[in-house]
Amino acid sequence: MGRRRKTGRNVSGWLIIDKPEGMTSTAVVNTVKRAFNARKAGHAGTLDPLATGLLAIAFGEATKTVPYVTDALKAYRFTVRLGAATNTDDAEGEVIATSEQRPSDEEIRAALPEFVGEIMQVPPAFSAVKIDGERAYKRARAGEDVELEARPLYVESLEMIDRPDADHVELEMVCGKGGYVRAIARDLGEKLGCFGHVSALRRIWAGPFDEEDMVPLAEVEARAGTPAIDDLLLPLEAGLGELPEARVTPEAAAKLRHGNPAPVIATEAEYGEEAWASLGGEAVAIGTYKGGELYPTRVFPQRIIRN
């Protein structure tokens, strides 16, 4: 039996969705993929169903740039409900411990530096971390006691933004790949001696993308099946904002697209650093810069077809 032929349009580019509360990231990707009738799509960093905000979705050739967005710093604004711990570390879970104690603003601010820098974080039991090949949340839902090992996480900043009332504190965090905001809320609550969990969470930027790039999911659905839907796309190159650009000649571009190293006209990349080759602003390849040449690891076709 032969391989099944892929159907759909050969769409390439980025769509930055303002994810609504209550949907999984996978459900959002499936929705926009159908709306665009796209062959290939994937997202750069999961958001929990409770969370809203920036979900970066790549189509076609742009999926080759997903790791550079996934690995980039991301910012979250979230609310911690003080006085109660839940088994999921967010508002969707069952309350497992409570406290009448409430910390002062000064106590909260004094506790935050412990969660900044290179820290070790234990993921929530209800998470997608795998244990012997099985997702932790599946074991937790089955009633098993889930014990996960602490993992390193880089937190660039964690600041108190507001204190609406004694039971809630609003925080903003910038962190690296693999962090769980729910775990920050849990651990902060334990540090303060009052317990805590996330009651609201929003991603406000991720790598090169920010709130100005976001499109409501309803807008995508409204344009489904019309030429106007492609106007919502950002170019493939938008996902490469965290990499230095390396300008090349047409002759060098041809070599790179065939997987061969080629000279670079100009770049700010350091020796051994990754960069993306640019011909008139169009991405040709991604590779390692060495001795005036780029050694390609990912290549892009000469024309990016959206229709």
N, C-alpha and C positions, 0 to 999 in steps of 0.2 A: 504493500500500500504506500503511495507516495505521500510526501509532506503536504499538509493542508495549506493552501495558499492564503496569505494574509489579506484581509479585506479592509476597506476604509481608505481615507485620504492620507497622502504622504505629508502630513503637517509637521513642521519643525518650528520650535520657538518656546518661549516661556509664558505661562499664564499664572499670575499671582492672585490667588483667591483670598477673599476675606471669609474664612471658614465660619459657617454658622454653628451655634451651639447645638449639640445633640446628634451630630453626624460623625461617623468615623472618617479618618483621612482617606481610607480606601474607598468608601462610598462616594466621597467628593470626587476623587480621581475618576471613578467609573462614570459618574454623572457628566463631568466635563468631556471625558473621552467620547461618550455617546453624542453629546451636543456638537462636538467638532467632527464626528465621524472619523476619528483619528486612528491610525494603525497602532501607534505605540505611545504610551504615556506613563509617567511615574512621578512620585513626589520626592521632595528633598527635605525629609524630617517630619516624623509623625506628630500630630496633635491629638490629644485625648478627645473623646466625644464631648466632654464638658467644656473644653477649651474653644476659644474663638481666635480669629486673627489670621496672620499671614501663613498661607500654605502655598509654597512654590511648586508648581507642576510643570514638568518638562515634557515636550512632545518630540518624537522623532529623533533627529540628530542632536537635539539639545539634551537628550538623556545622557549623552557622553560627558556632559558638564555637571551632572548632578552631584558627584562627590565633592566638587569645589564649593558648592553651596551647603551641602550637608556638613562638611568639616569646618565651615566658617562659624564665627561667633554669632549668637542669636540673643535677642532681648525679649524679656517677658515682663508684663505688668500683671500682678496677681494680688488677690486678697486672701489673707489667712484668717480663718475663724478660730479665735482663741477659746480655750475652755473645753474642747472636745477633740478626741482622737477617733478616727474611723479606720475600719479594716482596709480601706482602699486609699487612705490618705487624702481623700477629696469628699465633696458633698454627696456623691452618689453612694457612698458606702454606709455600713452599719456602725453606729457609735459604739465604741468599745471601752471608752474611758472618759470621765469628765472631771472638771476641777472648777472650784469657785474662785480660784486665784486669778488675778489679772495683773500683768506687768505694767509698769509705767512706760511712758514714751522713752524716757532716758534708759530704762532697763533694756528695752527692745533695741535701741540704737547701739548700746554697749555690747549686745550679743552678736550683732551682725558681722563684725570683722572675723569671727571664728569661721564663717562660711565663705570667706573670700580667699582667693589664691588657689594653690594646688591642694585640693581637699580629697578625702576619701568619703564616698557616699554609698550607702546601702540602698539599692533600688526598692521601690514598693513591692510588696508581695503580689499585688495585682498589677503586673507589668509584663511586657513581651520578652523579658529576659528568659533564655532557655536553660532548663535543668535537664540534663541527660536527653537532650533533643526535644523536650516538651516545654511549651510556654508556661511560665510561672503562674500566670493568671488562671490557666486551666486547672492546675493543681489547687490553687487557692479556692476557686469556685467549688471544687469537689470536697472542700473541707479539710484538706491537708495542711499541716503546719509547714509553711514555706520559709526556708532560710537561705538567703542570698548573700554572697560575699560582697564586701565593699569594693567599689571600683573607683579609680581616679577620675576626678573632674576638675577642670579649670574654670573658676568663677572670677571674671574680671572685676565685677562690681555687684554689690547688693545694698540697696538703699531704701530707707523708709520714705514713702511718698506722702502718706496721709494716715490719719487715725480717726476714721469716721465716728467711732464710738468705742467703748471699753472692750467690746467683743471682737472687733475687727481691726486689722492693720493692713494697709496697702503697701506693697513693696515693688521694686523694679530690679530685675537681675539681668546681667549680661554674662553669658557663660558659653563654654565650648560644647562640642559634640557629646551626646550621651547623658546629659544631665536630666534629672527628674525634679521639676518644681515641687511636685507633691512631697518628695523626700525632704526638700528644704523646709517646707511648712511643718512637716512632722518633726524633724530634728530641732527646728527652732522652738517649737512648742515644748519639747522635752527639755531643751536647754533653759527655757524660761520657767519650767516647772508648772506649766498650766495646760499642756497638750495643745494640739492645733492641727488643722487640716485646710486644704485649699477649697475656698468656696467660689472663686471666680479666677479665670486665667485667660490671658490674651497675649499672643505673640505679636510684637509690634515691629520688629525687623529681623531679617536673617541675611547675613552676608551682604551682598550688593543690593538687596531688595528692602524697601521700607513701605510704610503705610500709604504713601502716595501712589505706589504701584498696584495696590490691591483693587480687585474687582469683585462686586457682590455676586454670589452664585446665582441669584435670581436674574441678573443681567445676562449671564452666560446662557441660561435656559431660555430667556426671552429671544435671544438671537440665534438659537439652535436652528441649523438647516438653512441659514441665510448667509450671503457673502459678508455681511457686516460682522459676523462673529470673528473673522480673522483680524479685524481691527483691534481686538482686545489683546493680541499677542505681542510680547516683547521679543526682540531678536535673540537668536542663540547666544550671541556675544554678551548679552546682558548677564548671563550666568558666569562670566569669566572676570567679573570686576575685582575679584580677590587675587588674580594672577597678573604679573607684569606682561605688557604687550611687547611683541618682537616684530618689527616691520620687516617684510621681505619683498623681493622682486618677483615678478611673474615666473621667471625661470626657477627661482628657489621654491616658489609655491608648488610648481609642477613636481619637483623632486620630493617635497614633503608629502604631497598627496599620494605618492607611490611608496611611502614609508622610508624614504632615504633622508639622511641628514643634509642640511643646506645652510648656506651662510645667511646671517642676519644683518640688515642695514643698520638698525638702531634698536636698543632696548635698555631698560633700567634693571634687567634681571642680573643677578650675581651668578658667578660660575657655579654650576651644579643645581641651580634653582629651576623650578618649572616655570614655563612661560607659554603664551599662546601666540602663534604666528598669525600676523595680520597682513592681508593684501587689500589695500584700500579700505580698511575697516572691517573686512569680512574674515571670519575665522577660517584658517587653512588647516591648522593642526595644533595640538598641544604636545609639548615635549620638554626635554631637559636641555638647558643652555650650557654649552661647553666650548670654550675657545673660539667664540665668534660664530658658532654654528648651533642650530637647534636639531636635536635628535628626537624625532617624533615618536610618541607613544599612542596618540589618538589622532586620527585624521578625519577631515570633513570633506564632503563632495564639493565640487566647484560651484554648483548652484543649489541653493536650498529652496526646494519647491514646496509651496504651501497649498496649492490647489490640485 
